[in-house]
């Protein structure tokens, strides 16, 4: 991504997160990015193009970071822990991105469906690790799609609330261990 697009990327995420997609104008994005309106239109035809670019790039970066980390591991449980850690860290550093993403995947119609498909490409990674864990007899038989969505949802929700309350004490290792412990052992005491 070139420097101008990166400026637009960061400014658009922040602006969409703060004002919402529909209330944000191209002028606001250009101003927040520190670029001329013509420069913005040179790179993007519309706000919809910017939004699609944001979602594509954000998910691409997240997937790349996860792939780099889990490719070094063999154990599916360790891979899940690393996915949780990377996703937590990514969302911490890109808090506004998750707000924009989550706000756009709800609802009906072509745009939310398109963004859910893009998100699904990330969830597919988690599904494959869960499937691998089942094959390694480390994870019980379960629906990989449901559990992948659960992991993504738990991590995203934790970050949305935890960062709002206690940004200074953010610890992705603690989050990874807590989520993994919950997922593997549940809440119920075994007698």
MODELLER restraints for C-alpha pairs under 7 A, 6 or more apart:
rsr = mdl.restraints
at = mdl.atoms
rsr.add(forms.Gaussian(group=physical.xy_distance, feature=features.Distance(at['CA:7:A'], at['CA:33:A']), mean=5.27, stdev=0.5))
rsr.add(forms.Gaussian(group=physical.xy_distance, feature=features.Distance(at['CA:8:A'], at['CA:29:A']), mean=6.97, stdev=0.5))
rsr.add(forms.Gaussian(group=physical.xy_distance, feature=features.Distance(at['CA:8:A'], at['CA:33:A']), mean=5.19, stdev=0.5))
rsr.add(forms.Gaussian(group=physical.xy_distance, feature=features.Distance(at['CA:9:A'], at['CA:54:A']), mean=6.26, stdev=0.5))
rsr.add(forms.Gaussian(group=physical.xy_distance, feature=features.Distance(at['CA:11:A'], at['CA:29:A']), mean=5.95, stdev=0.5))
rsr.add(forms.Gaussian(group=physical.xy_distance, feature=features.Distance(at['CA:11:A'], at['CA:32:A']), mean=5.41, stdev=0.5))
rsr.add(forms.Gaussian(group=physical.xy_distance, feature=features.Distance(at['CA:11:A'], at['CA:33:A']), mean=4.98, stdev=0.5))
rsr.add(forms.Gaussian(group=physical.xy_distance, feature=features.Distance(at['CA:12:A'], at['CA:29:A']), mean=5.46, stdev=0.5))
rsr.add(forms.Gaussian(group=physical.xy_distance, feature=features.Distance(at['CA:13:A'], at['CA:96:A']), mean=6.00, stdev=0.5))
rsr.add(forms.Gaussian(group=physical.xy_distance, feature=features.Distance(at['CA:13:A'], at['CA:97:A']), mean=5.88, stdev=0.5))
rsr.add(forms.Gaussian(group=physical.xy_distance, feature=features.Distance(at['CA:13:A'], at['CA:100:A']), mean=6.88, stdev=0.5))
rsr.add(forms.Gaussian(group=physical.xy_distance, feature=features.Distance(at['CA:14:A'], at['CA:96:A']), mean=5.88, stdev=0.5))
rsr.add(forms.Gaussian(group=physical.xy_distance, feature=features.Distance(at['CA:15:A'], at['CA:24:A']), mean=6.69, stdev=0.5))
rsr.add(forms.Gaussian(group=physical.xy_distance, feature=features.Distance(at['CA:15:A'], at['CA:29:A']), mean=6.65, stdev=0.5))
rsr.add(forms.Gaussian(group=physical.xy_distance, feature=features.Distance(at['CA:16:A'], at['CA:24:A']), mean=6.22, stdev=0.5))
rsr.add(forms.Gaussian(group=physical.xy_distance, feature=features.Distance(at['CA:16:A'], at['CA:100:A']), mean=6.43, stdev=0.5))
rsr.add(forms.Gaussian(group=physical.xy_distance, feature=features.Distance(at['CA:17:A'], at['CA:96:A']), mean=5.45, stdev=0.5))
rsr.add(forms.Gaussian(group=physical.xy_distance, feature=features.Distance(at['CA:17:A'], at['CA:99:A']), mean=5.91, stdev=0.5))
rsr.add(forms.Gaussian(group=physical.xy_distance, feature=features.Distance(at['CA:17:A'], at['CA:100:A']), mean=5.50, stdev=0.5))
rsr.add(forms.Gaussian(group=physical.xy_distance, feature=features.Distance(at['CA:26:A'], at['CA:47:A']), mean=6.48, stdev=0.5))
rsr.add(forms.Gaussian(group=physical.xy_distance, feature=features.Distance(at['CA:27:A'], at['CA:37:A']), mean=6.34, stdev=0.5))
rsr.add(forms.Gaussian(group=physical.xy_distance, feature=features.Distance(at['CA:30:A'], at['CA:36:A']), mean=6.00, stdev=0.5))
rsr.add(forms.Gaussian(group=physical.xy_distance, feature=features.Distance(at['CA:30:A'], at['CA:37:A']), mean=5.45, stdev=0.5))
rsr.add(forms.Gaussian(group=physical.xy_distance, feature=features.Distance(at['CA:30:A'], at['CA:40:A']), mean=6.11, stdev=0.5))
rsr.add(forms.Gaussian(group=physical.xy_distance, feature=features.Distance(at['CA:44:A'], at['CA:50:A']), mean=6.16, stdev=0.5))
rsr.add(forms.Gaussian(group=physical.xy_distance, feature=features.Distance(at['CA:55:A'], at['CA:101:A']), mean=6.60, stdev=0.5))
rsr.add(forms.Gaussian(group=physical.xy_distance, feature=features.Distance(at['CA:59:A'], at['CA:119:A']), mean=6.88, stdev=0.5))
rsr.add(forms.Gaussian(group=physical.xy_distance, feature=features.Distance(at['CA:59:A'], at['CA:122:A']), mean=6.94, stdev=0.5))
rsr.add(forms.Gaussian(group=physical.xy_distance, feature=features.Distance(at['CA:62:A'], at['CA:87:A']), mean=6.99, stdev=0.5))
rsr.add(forms.Gaussian(group=physical.xy_distance, feature=features.Distance(at['CA:62:A'], at['CA:90:A']), mean=6.75, stdev=0.5))
rsr.add(forms.Gaussian(group=physical.xy_distance, feature=features.Distance(at['CA:63:A'], at['CA:122:A']), mean=6.08, stdev=0.5))
rsr.add(forms.Gaussian(group=physical.xy_distance, feature=features.Distance(at['CA:65:A'], at['CA:86:A']), mean=6.95, stdev=0.5))
rsr.add(forms.Gaussian(group=physical.xy_distance, feature=features.Distance(at['CA:66:A'], at['CA:83:A']), mean=5.90, stdev=0.5))
rsr.add(forms.Gaussian(group=physical.xy_distance, feature=features.Distance(at['CA:66:A'], at['CA:86:A']), mean=6.17, stdev=0.5))
rsr.add(forms.Gaussian(group=physical.xy_distance, feature=features.Distance(at['CA:69:A'], at['CA:82:A']), mean=6.82, stdev=0.5))
rsr.add(forms.Gaussian(group=physical.xy_distance, feature=features.Distance(at['CA:70:A'], at['CA:79:A']), mean=5.33, stdev=0.5))
rsr.add(forms.Gaussian(group=physical.xy_distance, feature=features.Distance(at['CA:70:A'], at['CA:82:A']), mean=6.61, stdev=0.5))
rsr.add(forms.Gaussian(group=physical.xy_distance, feature=features.Distance(at['CA:73:A'], at['CA:79:A']), mean=6.33, stdev=0.5))
rsr.add(forms.Gaussian(group=physical.xy_distance, feature=features.Distance(at['CA:76:A'], at['CA:129:A']), mean=5.72, stdev=0.5))
rsr.add(forms.Gaussian(group=physical.xy_distance, feature=features.Distance(at['CA:76:A'], at['CA:130:A']), mean=6.90, stdev=0.5))
rsr.add(forms.Gaussian(group=physical.xy_distance, feature=features.Distance(at['CA:76:A'], at['CA:132:A']), mean=6.14, stdev=0.5))
rsr.add(forms.Gaussian(group=physical.xy_distance, feature=features.Distance(at['CA:76:A'], at['CA:133:A']), mean=4.78, stdev=0.5))
rsr.add(forms.Gaussian(group=physical.xy_distance, feature=features.Distance(at['CA:77:A'], at['CA:133:A']), mean=6.78, stdev=0.5))
rsr.add(forms.Gaussian(group=physical.xy_distance, feature=features.Distance(at['CA:79:A'], at['CA:129:A']), mean=6.92, stdev=0.5))
rsr.add(forms.Gaussian(group=physical.xy_distance, feature=features.Distance(at['CA:80:A'], at['CA:129:A']), mean=6.90, stdev=0.5))
rsr.add(forms.Gaussian(group=physical.xy_distance, feature=features.Distance(at['CA:81:A'], at['CA:176:A']), mean=5.60, stdev=0.5))
rsr.add(forms.Gaussian(group=physical.xy_distance, feature=features.Distance(at['CA:81:A'], at['CA:177:A']), mean=6.99, stdev=0.5))
rsr.add(forms.Gaussian(group=physical.xy_distance, feature=features.Distance(at['CA:81:A'], at['CA:180:A']), mean=6.35, stdev=0.5))
rsr.add(forms.Gaussian(group=physical.xy_distance, feature=features.Distance(at['CA:84:A'], at['CA:155:A']), mean=6.97, stdev=0.5))
rsr.add(forms.Gaussian(group=physical.xy_distance, feature=features.Distance(at['CA:84:A'], at['CA:176:A']), mean=5.11, stdev=0.5))
rsr.add(forms.Gaussian(group=physical.xy_distance, feature=features.Distance(at['CA:85:A'], at['CA:172:A']), mean=5.33, stdev=0.5))
rsr.add(forms.Gaussian(group=physical.xy_distance, feature=features.Distance(at['CA:85:A'], at['CA:173:A']), mean=6.06, stdev=0.5))
rsr.add(forms.Gaussian(group=physical.xy_distance, feature=features.Distance(at['CA:85:A'], at['CA:176:A']), mean=5.13, stdev=0.5))
rsr.add(forms.Gaussian(group=physical.xy_distance, feature=features.Distance(at['CA:88:A'], at['CA:155:A']), mean=6.36, stdev=0.5))
rsr.add(forms.Gaussian(group=physical.xy_distance, feature=features.Distance(at['CA:88:A'], at['CA:159:A']), mean=6.91, stdev=0.5))
rsr.add(forms.Gaussian(group=physical.xy_distance, feature=features.Distance(at['CA:88:A'], at['CA:172:A']), mean=5.66, stdev=0.5))
rsr.add(forms.Gaussian(group=physical.xy_distance, feature=features.Distance(at['CA:89:A'], at['CA:172:A']), mean=5.87, stdev=0.5))
rsr.add(forms.Gaussian(group=physical.xy_distance, feature=features.Distance(at['CA:91:A'], at['CA:98:A']), mean=6.43, stdev=0.5))
rsr.add(forms.Gaussian(group=physical.xy_distance, feature=features.Distance(at['CA:91:A'], at['CA:159:A']), mean=6.94, stdev=0.5))
rsr.add(forms.Gaussian(group=physical.xy_distance, feature=features.Distance(at['CA:92:A'], at['CA:159:A']), mean=6.78, stdev=0.5))
rsr.add(forms.Gaussian(group=physical.xy_distance, feature=features.Distance(at['CA:104:A'], at['CA:112:A']), mean=5.76, stdev=0.5))
rsr.add(forms.Gaussian(group=physical.xy_distance, feature=features.Distance(at['CA:105:A'], at['CA:112:A']), mean=4.53, stdev=0.5))
rsr.add(forms.Gaussian(group=physical.xy_distance, feature=features.Distance(at['CA:105:A'], at['CA:113:A']), mean=6.99, stdev=0.5))
rsr.add(forms.Gaussian(group=physical.xy_distance, feature=features.Distance(at['CA:105:A'], at['CA:115:A']), mean=5.73, stdev=0.5))
rsr.add(forms.Gaussian(group=physical.xy_distance, feature=features.Distance(at['CA:105:A'], at['CA:116:A']), mean=5.52, stdev=0.5))
rsr.add(forms.Gaussian(group=physical.xy_distance, feature=features.Distance(at['CA:106:A'], at['CA:112:A']), mean=6.01, stdev=0.5))
rsr.add(forms.Gaussian(group=physical.xy_distance, feature=features.Distance(at['CA:123:A'], at['CA:148:A']), mean=5.75, stdev=0.5))
rsr.add(forms.Gaussian(group=physical.xy_distance, feature=features.Distance(at['CA:123:A'], at['CA:149:A']), mean=6.63, stdev=0.5))
rsr.add(forms.Gaussian(group=physical.xy_distance, feature=features.Distance(at['CA:126:A'], at['CA:148:A']), mean=5.31, stdev=0.5))
rsr.add(forms.Gaussian(group=physical.xy_distance, feature=features.Distance(at['CA:127:A'], at['CA:144:A']), mean=4.93, stdev=0.5))
rsr.add(forms.Gaussian(group=physical.xy_distance, feature=features.Distance(at['CA:127:A'], at['CA:145:A']), mean=5.90, stdev=0.5))
rsr.add(forms.Gaussian(group=physical.xy_distance, feature=features.Distance(at['CA:127:A'], at['CA:148:A']), mean=5.39, stdev=0.5))
rsr.add(forms.Gaussian(group=physical.xy_distance, feature=features.Distance(at['CA:130:A'], at['CA:144:A']), mean=6.05, stdev=0.5))
rsr.add(forms.Gaussian(group=physical.xy_distance, feature=features.Distance(at['CA:131:A'], at['CA:144:A']), mean=6.53, stdev=0.5))
rsr.add(forms.Gaussian(group=physical.xy_distance, feature=features.Distance(at['CA:133:A'], at['CA:139:A']), mean=5.09, stdev=0.5))
rsr.add(forms.Gaussian(group=physical.xy_distance, feature=features.Distance(at['CA:134:A'], at['CA:140:A']), mean=5.97, stdev=0.5))
rsr.add(forms.Gaussian(group=physical.xy_distance, feature=features.Distance(at['CA:134:A'], at['CA:141:A']), mean=6.32, stdev=0.5))
